[in-house]
Amino acid sequence: MTDTVAVDDVPHGTSDKKVLILIFDGVRWDKLQEARTPNIDTLAAEGSLGRTMTYDPDEYSALTVSGPGHSTLLTGVWPDKHRVLSNVIEPNELERFPDVLTRLRNVRPDLSTFAIGDWPPLMEQIIDAPHVKILHPSNEGTGEGASSARQIIAWASATLSRHNPDVGYVYLILADVAGHRFGGASAAYIEAIEQLDREVSTLVQALRGRPTYDQEDWLILAATDHGHLDEGGHGGGEPEVRDIWTLAVGGDIRPAPVGGAGMAMVDIVPTALRHLGVEIDPSWELDGAAADELGPTPERA
C-alpha cells in the first residue's frame, strides 16, 4: 500500500491504553548522546533511555542490517526464529512469528493499528497486515530522506490529532541514509539525528494535544536497529554497530537514569502487548519480556 492512503482510512480505536512505536534506522548510541536532542531528552527524563546490544551476528548468522534488525524489533524473537538473516527478506518464518501489528490484528481485531515508513522491504515484506499500512518511499539514493521524514511525521501527526488509533508504528530511514552516504563520524549524520529529534517533537505534540489525551494511557516505545561505522556502513559485530538503545516512556515505565541497561530488541513487543492488556500465549515463543518484568540489571542481548 502506498502513501495514497488517507488519514480518514484509519479505523476508530476501542482502547484507552495505546502504544506509539518509533523506529529510527541506524542511530548509534554515542552519536545520539553527542547530538542536540532536547525532545528525546525530555522523553528520556520521563521514562527510560537505555543502552542495549543487537544480536551477535556470529551467534545468529544474521548480519547487523535492517532486515534482521527490524524483524527482531517487530516480532519479539531473535533471528534464529524469524529467519530474516539479511536484507534479502525471503525465505523467512514471519508467518509463524508475525510482526506485532499483524499479531494484534489477529488476536485483538478491535484495536486500530497503522504503520508508516520509508523503507520498502520493511513495509512490503516484514510488516504484513495492520489496518493501514503506508509505504512512503524516501528515494534515498538522492538524499531525500529529510523530506520523506517530514511527510511521514505530518501524516502520522494528522492521524493522531484527528482519529483514534490504538497502536501506531512510525519508521524513519533518515539517519541510516546519512550514515551510508557520509559516515557515522560525520556532521551530516549528527544533523540527521537532530532532525529526527525535531520530528519527535511534532509527533509528541500531536499525541499530547489529543482532546482525549487526559483520559488515555499512552506508552511510547522507540529504538534503533543498528549503528554505523565512522566511515559508514554496518553488518558486522563492531561495537559502533552493535551498541544501540531503546526508549520507553508512559504506561507503567518508571523513570531511570539515562544510559543504564535498556530493553533488549526483543523486549519491545512484549512490553507493548502487556500495556495493551494482551495476554502472551506461550505458543508464540517470544524471546523478550515486558519492561516491568525485567530485573535491575537486564543485560539481555
C-alpha positions as CSV (number, residue, x, y, z in Angstrom):
1,M,0.0,0.0,0.0
2,T,1.5,3.4,-0.9
3,D,1.1,6.9,0.5
4,T,-2.2,7.4,-1.2
5,V,-4.0,6.2,1.9
6,A,-5.9,8.9,3.6
7,V,-5.8,9.7,7.3
8,D,-9.6,9.1,7.3
9,D,-8.9,5.4,6.4
10,V,-7.6,4.7,9.9
11,P,-10.4,3.0,11.8
12,H,-11.7,4.2,15.2
13,G,-9.9,2.5,18.1
14,T,-11.5,1.0,21.2
15,S,-8.9,1.1,23.9
16,D,-7.8,3.8,26.3
17,K,-4.4,2.1,26.6
18,K,-2.4,3.0,23.5
19,V,1.0,2.5,22.1
20,L,3.2,4.5,19.7
21,I,6.3,2.8,18.4
22,L,9.0,5.0,16.8
23,I,11.9,3.3,15.0
24,F,14.9,5.4,13.8
25,D,17.0,3.4,11.5
26,G,20.8,3.3,12.0
27,V,21.2,5.6,15.1
28,R,24.2,4.5,17.1
29,W,24.3,5.2,20.9
30,D,27.3,7.5,21.3
31,K,26.1,9.8,18.4
32,L,22.6,10.0,19.9
33,Q,24.3,11.3,23.0
34,E,26.6,13.7,21.1
35,A,23.7,15.2,19.1
36,R,21.5,18.0,20.4
37,T,18.2,16.2,21.1
38,P,16.1,18.2,23.6
39,N,12.9,16.4,22.7
40,I,14.3,12.9,23.0
41,D,16.0,14.1,26.2
42,T,12.6,15.2,27.6
43,L,11.1,11.8,26.9
44,A,14.1,10.2,28.5
45,A,13.7,12.2,31.7
46,E,10.1,11.0,31.9
47,G,11.0,7.3,31.3
48,S,13.9,5.1,30.4
49,L,16.5,5.6,27.7
50,G,19.0,2.8,28.0
51,R,21.8,1.1,26.1
52,T,21.5,-2.4,24.8
53,M,23.1,-4.5,22.1
54,T,22.0,-6.0,18.9
55,Y,22.2,-9.8,18.4
56,D,25.6,-11.3,17.9
57,P,26.0,-11.8,14.1
58,D,28.2,-14.8,14.6
59,E,25.8,-16.4,17.0
60,Y,22.7,-15.9,14.9
61,S,24.3,-16.0,11.4
62,A,22.5,-12.7,10.7
63,L,24.1,-9.5,9.5
64,T,23.6,-6.4,11.6
65,V,21.5,-4.8,8.9
66,S,17.9,-3.6,8.7
67,G,16.2,-6.8,7.6
68,P,17.1,-8.9,10.6
69,G,17.1,-5.8,12.9
70,H,13.6,-4.7,12.2
71,S,12.3,-8.2,12.1
72,T,13.7,-8.7,15.6
73,L,12.2,-5.4,16.9
74,L,8.8,-6.2,15.4
75,T,8.4,-9.9,16.2
76,G,9.9,-10.2,19.7
77,V,12.1,-13.1,18.6
78,W,15.8,-13.4,17.6
79,P,16.9,-14.1,14.1
80,D,17.3,-17.8,14.7
81,K,13.5,-17.9,14.9
82,H,12.2,-15.3,12.4
83,R,15.0,-16.3,9.9
84,V,15.4,-13.0,8.3
85,L,19.2,-13.1,8.1
86,S,20.0,-10.2,5.7
87,N,18.2,-7.6,3.6
88,V,17.1,-10.4,1.4
89,I,13.9,-10.9,3.4
90,E,12.7,-14.2,2.0
91,P,12.7,-17.0,2.8
92,N,11.7,-16.4,6.4
93,E,9.5,-17.6,9.3
94,L,7.4,-14.4,9.6
95,E,4.2,-16.2,9.1
96,R,5.0,-18.2,12.3
97,F,6.4,-15.2,14.0
98,P,4.5,-12.2,12.7
99,D,5.1,-8.5,13.3
100,V,3.3,-7.2,16.4
101,L,0.8,-5.2,14.3
102,T,-0.3,-8.3,12.5
103,R,-0.3,-10.3,15.7
104,L,-2.7,-7.7,17.2
105,R,-4.9,-7.7,14.1
106,N,-5.3,-11.5,14.6
107,V,-5.9,-11.6,18.4
108,R,-7.4,-8.1,19.0
109,P,-9.1,-7.0,15.7
110,D,-10.9,-4.3,17.6
111,L,-7.7,-2.4,18.1
112,S,-7.0,0.2,15.4
113,T,-3.4,-0.2,14.0
114,F,-1.3,1.7,11.5
115,A,2.2,1.6,10.2
116,I,4.0,4.1,8.0
117,G,7.6,4.2,6.9
118,D,10.0,4.8,4.0
119,W,12.0,1.5,3.5
120,P,10.2,-0.7,1.0
121,P,11.3,-4.2,2.3
122,L,10.1,-3.3,5.8
123,M,6.7,-2.1,4.7
124,E,6.2,-4.6,1.9
125,Q,7.7,-7.8,3.3
126,I,8.2,-7.6,7.1
127,I,5.1,-5.8,8.2
128,D,2.1,-7.7,7.0
129,A,-1.4,-6.7,7.9
130,P,-2.1,-3.7,10.2
131,H,-5.4,-1.9,9.4
132,V,-3.5,0.7,7.5
133,K,0.0,0.3,6.0
134,I,1.7,3.1,4.1
135,L,5.0,3.0,2.2
136,H,6.3,6.5,1.6
137,P,9.5,5.8,-0.3
138,S,12.4,8.2,0.6
139,N,14.1,8.0,-2.8
140,E,17.2,7.5,-0.5
141,G,19.7,7.4,-3.3
142,T,19.1,11.1,-4.0
143,G,19.3,12.1,-0.3
144,E,15.6,13.0,0.0
145,G,15.2,11.2,3.4
146,A,14.7,14.5,5.2
147,S,11.7,15.4,3.0
148,S,10.3,11.9,3.4
149,A,10.7,12.1,7.2
150,R,8.7,15.4,7.3
151,Q,5.9,13.9,5.2
152,I,5.7,10.8,7.3
153,I,5.6,12.7,10.5
154,A,2.9,15.1,9.0
155,W,0.7,12.1,8.2
156,A,1.2,10.4,11.5
157,S,0.6,13.6,13.4
158,A,-2.6,14.2,11.5
159,T,-3.7,10.7,12.3
160,L,-3.0,11.1,16.0
161,S,-4.8,14.5,16.0
162,R,-7.9,13.7,14.0
163,H,-8.5,10.0,14.7
164,N,-8.3,7.4,17.4
165,P,-5.7,4.8,16.6
166,D,-4.7,2.3,19.4
167,V,-1.3,1.3,18.1
168,G,0.9,3.3,15.7
169,Y,4.2,2.4,14.2
170,V,6.4,5.1,12.6
171,Y,9.7,4.3,10.9
172,L,12.2,6.8,9.5
173,I,15.3,5.9,7.4
174,L,16.9,9.4,7.6
175,A,19.9,8.7,9.8
176,D,20.7,5.5,8.1
177,V,20.9,7.2,4.7
178,A,23.2,9.9,6.2
179,G,25.4,7.2,7.8
180,H,25.8,5.4,4.5
181,R,26.5,8.5,2.5
182,F,28.7,10.4,4.9
183,G,29.7,8.1,7.7
184,G,28.9,7.7,11.3
185,A,31.5,10.3,12.3
186,S,30.2,13.0,10.0
187,A,28.4,16.2,10.8
188,A,25.7,15.2,8.4
189,Y,25.0,12.1,10.5
190,I,24.6,14.3,13.6
191,E,22.3,16.7,11.7
192,A,20.1,13.8,10.6
193,I,19.8,12.7,14.3
194,E,18.9,16.2,15.2
195,Q,16.2,16.4,12.6
196,L,14.8,13.2,13.9
197,D,14.6,14.9,17.3
198,R,12.6,17.7,15.8
199,E,10.2,15.3,14.2
200,V,9.8,13.6,17.6
201,S,8.6,17.0,18.9
202,T,6.0,17.4,16.2
203,L,4.7,13.9,16.8
204,V,4.6,14.1,20.6
205,Q,2.8,17.4,20.4
206,A,0.1,15.9,18.2
207,L,-0.3,13.0,20.6
208,R,-0.4,15.1,23.7
209,G,-2.7,17.6,22.0
210,R,-5.4,15.0,21.5
211,P,-8.7,16.2,23.1
212,T,-9.0,12.8,24.9
213,Y,-5.3,12.6,25.9
214,D,-6.0,13.0,29.6
215,Q,-8.4,10.0,29.6
216,E,-5.8,7.8,27.7
217,D,-2.8,5.9,28.8
218,W,-0.1,6.2,26.1
219,L,3.1,4.1,26.0
220,I,5.8,5.5,23.7
221,L,8.5,3.0,22.6
222,A,11.4,4.0,20.5
223,A,14.5,2.1,19.3
224,T,17.0,1.7,16.5
225,D,18.2,-1.5,14.7
226,H,22.0,-0.9,14.4
227,G,24.7,1.8,14.4
228,H,27.2,2.9,11.8
229,L,31.0,2.7,11.4
230,D,32.8,6.0,11.4
231,E,33.3,5.6,7.7
232,G,29.7,4.5,7.2
233,G,28.1,1.1,6.8
234,H,27.3,-1.8,9.1
235,G,26.7,-5.5,9.0
236,G,29.4,-6.9,11.3
237,G,30.0,-7.2,15.0
238,E,31.9,-3.9,15.7
239,P,30.9,-2.1,18.9
240,E,29.8,1.0,16.9
241,V,27.3,-1.2,15.0
242,R,26.0,-3.3,17.9
243,D,25.9,-0.7,20.7
244,I,22.3,0.7,20.4
245,W,19.5,1.9,22.6
246,T,15.8,1.6,23.5
247,L,13.5,4.2,25.0
248,A,10.2,3.7,26.9
249,V,8.0,6.4,28.5
250,G,4.5,6.2,29.8
251,G,2.3,3.4,31.0
252,D,4.0,1.7,34.0
253,I,7.5,2.6,32.9
254,R,9.4,4.1,35.8
255,P,12.0,6.9,35.2
256,A,15.5,5.6,35.1
257,P,19.0,7.2,34.7
258,V,19.9,7.7,31.1
259,G,22.4,5.1,29.8
260,G,21.5,2.3,32.1
261,A,20.6,-1.2,30.9
262,G,17.9,-0.8,28.4
263,M,15.3,-3.1,27.0
264,A,16.6,-5.7,24.5
265,M,15.4,-5.6,21.0
266,V,13.0,-8.5,21.7
267,D,11.5,-6.7,24.7
268,I,9.7,-4.1,22.6
269,V,6.9,-6.4,21.5
270,P,6.0,-8.0,24.9
271,T,6.2,-4.5,26.5
272,A,3.6,-3.2,24.0
273,L,1.4,-6.3,24.4
274,R,1.5,-6.1,28.2
275,H,0.5,-2.4,28.1
276,L,-2.4,-3.2,25.9
277,G,-3.6,-5.9,28.2
278,V,-3.0,-8.7,25.6
279,E,-2.1,-12.0,27.3
280,I,1.0,-13.5,25.7
281,D,0.4,-17.0,24.5
282,P,3.4,-19.3,25.3
283,S,2.9,-20.9,21.8
284,W,4.1,-17.6,20.3
285,E,7.6,-18.4,21.7
286,L,8.5,-14.8,22.3
287,D,12.1,-14.3,23.4
288,G,11.6,-11.0,25.2
289,A,9.9,-9.8,28.4
290,A,7.9,-6.8,29.2
291,A,9.9,-3.9,30.6
292,D,8.3,-4.0,34.0
293,E,9.2,-7.7,34.3
294,L,12.9,-7.1,33.8
295,G,15.3,-7.4,36.7
296,P,17.5,-4.5,38.0
297,T,20.4,-5.3,35.6
298,P,18.7,-6.6,32.4
299,E,21.7,-7.4,30.2
300,R,19.5,-9.4,27.8
301,A,21.2,-9.2,24.4
